[in-house]
Amino acid sequence: MHQKRFQREKCFYLCAMEEKLKYILEESSKLFIRYGIRSMSIDDVARQLGISKKTLYQYFADKKELVQSVMKYHMDQTNNSFHGMKETPGNAIDILLRVSQILIEQMGQMNPSVTYDLSKYYPEAFKTLMDYKRGQVLDHIERNLQQGIKEGLYRKDMNTRVIAYFYLIRMDQFMSMEPDDEKMKNTSSAEILTELFIYHVRGIVNPKGLEYLESKLVKELRNKKSK
């Protein structure tokens, strides 16, 4: 009897710890994306999350470990999104559209200093991110290209690995934009990502795919205006 109660209490404690950790990682990620990484101290994170520094230090030895954990959590969430899309109905263009919507939600308000902060002050986390993008993300993009070709929506006469790499490079360029670039100061990150998505898809579709893309974009635009 006592053993069962102990196990239930232990499970409850561990589940609560896991939920707390998830909350910290999700909210810290939002703070870093919005304000940049270097500008947010451990004190700032704790205050914004409404918890004590002592609670943060129960999970992370220092800010470096917090940043690395947030990065790993972000990559895990991205992988879950990609895998989840395999389970949902739709063609290659539908999947690309859903991916773009997730990216716009996650990165639409991203502070331009994030990539710079990572590369200069947290090189290990930055290398982990770059390895992930050059590996798994690149593979996901190429699989989408191959799927679209099989479905008769994308051009057959393209090198899928090269096109996938070009798209990844464009995303890197977006993330490395200078925060004080006068030419883009009145353009939001969400607008840039939307145009990048359209630019990419228009370059890979055949006439059938273009017709489908146009109908999807018009439908999405109407839905947004009606909300």
N, C-alpha and C positions, 0 to 999 in steps of 0.2 A: 504493500500500500504506500509506504513512505517512498519506496524506489520509484513507483509510477508517478507520484506527485513531484518528486525531484526531477524526473525526466520531463514532465510537462512544464515545470517552472524553468528548466534549462532551455527547452525549446522556445518558450515565450521570450526569454531573455535574449537568446541568439537571434530570433526573428526581429525583435525590437532593435537590436544592434545593427542588423542588416538593413532595416528600413531607414535608420538614422544615417547610416553610411551612404545609402542611395540618395537621401535628401541632400546631404552635404556635397556629394559629387555633382548632382544635377544643378544645385543652386550656385556652387562655386564656378561651374562651367559657364553659367549665364553671366556671372560677374566678370569673369576673365574676358569673355567675348565682348561684353559691353564696354568695359573700362580699360581693357588691356591687362596683362599679367603683372608687369613690374609695378604698376601703380597701386595694386591691391596687396596690402600687407596682411599678415595673419590676423592682426587686430581688426583690419577692415572687413575681412571675410567673416570673422566671428560676429562682429557687430551687425553686419548686413543679414546674416543668417539667424540672428537672435539667439546665439549660443555663446558659451564661454570659450576662451582659449583653451582651458583645461579639457573641455570636451573634444575640441579639434585635435589636441595632442594625444588623446586616447586612441585616435585612428592614424595619425600621421606624425612622424618624428619632427618634420619641419616643412616649410613651404615647398621645398624642392620635391619632397615625397608627395605632397598634395597635388602639385602640378602634374607629376608623372601619373598619379592615380586618376586624375581628371582626364588626362590624355587617353589612358587605357580604357576608361569607362566610355569615353566618346567613341573610340574605335569599336568597342563591343556593341554599342548602340547602333552604330552605322552598319555593322555586320548583320545585326538582328533585322534591321530595316531591309537590307538587301535580300536576306533569306525569306523574310515575310512576304516580299513581293513575288517570290516564286510561287507562293501558295495562292495568290489572288489572281482572278481572271484578268485577261487583257493581253494585248500584243506588246511588241518591243517599244513602240511609241508611247503607249499608256504607261509602261514601266518608267521610261525616261521622264515623262511628265510628273509622275509621282515622286521620283528621285529629286527632280528640280524643285518641287514644292517643299520637300523636306529640307533641302539645302537652303532655300530662301527663308524658311522658318528659323533654321538653326543659325545661319550666317548672315541673314539680311541686316542685322543690326551689329555686325562684327566691327570692333574697333580695329582700324588698320594697323595698329602697333602690335597686335597679337603675334603674328609670324616673326616680326623683328625681335620681340621680347623672347620668344622661344629659342630662336637661333642664337642669340647673343648670350642670354643668361641661363638657359636650360638646354644646352646642346644635346644631352642624352635623350630628353623627351622629344626634342626636335628630330633627332635621328630616328627615333622609334616611329614618329609620325611619317617621316619621309619614306622609310622602309615599308611601312604599311601601305602608303599610297602607291609606291612603285611596284608593290606586289599585289595585294588583294584587290585594291580599288581598281588598278589597271586591268586586272583579270575580269572584274565585274563589268567594266565598260566594254571590254572586247567581247564578252559573252553576249551583251546586249546587241552589239553590232552583228554578231553571227546569227542571233535569233531573228533580227530584223531582215536579214538577207534570206533566211529560210522561209520567212513569212511573206516574202515578195514585197516588202515595204522599203527596204534599203537597197542602194546600188550594189550590184555584184562586183563591179570593177574597182574595188578598193582594198588596200592592205589594212586589215582590221587592227593589227597591232600598231601600225603607224598612226592611224586615225585616233585610236584610243589614247595613245601617248600624247598626241597634239592636244586633245581635249583636256588631258590632265595638266599639261603645261599651261594652258589657258587658265585653268582653275588656280594653279600656283601663282600666276601673274596677278590674278584678282586678289589673292590673299596677301601678296607682297606690294600692293599699291601704296604709294606714299600718302600719308595722312594729310599732307598739306599741298597735294596736287591741285593747283588752281583750276585746271581744265575739267576736273571731275567733282569739284566741291559742292555743286548743286545736284549731284546725281546720287541717289541712295544705293546702297549695296544690293538691295532687293531688285532694283531696276537693272543693275549691271548683270546680276545672275540670270534674270529673266531673258535679257537680250543674248547673253552667252548661250543659254539653252536653245533659243530659237535659231541662233546662228549655227550652232552645231548640228541640229536636226535638219535644217534646210540643206546643209551641205552633204548629208548622207542619204537622204530619201530619194526614191525614184518618183515618177509622176503619181503612181498610186499612193505612195506614202505621203507625198506632198498634199494630195487631196484630203487624205485622212487627217493630217496635221492641221490643215486650215480649218476643217470642220471642228476639230477638238479645241483649237484655240478660240474660235468664235464662241463655242459653247461655254468654255471656261470663262471668257470675258463677260458673257451675258449673265452667268451665275454670280460673278463677283459684283456686277452692277446692281443685281436684284437684291443683294444682301444689305 
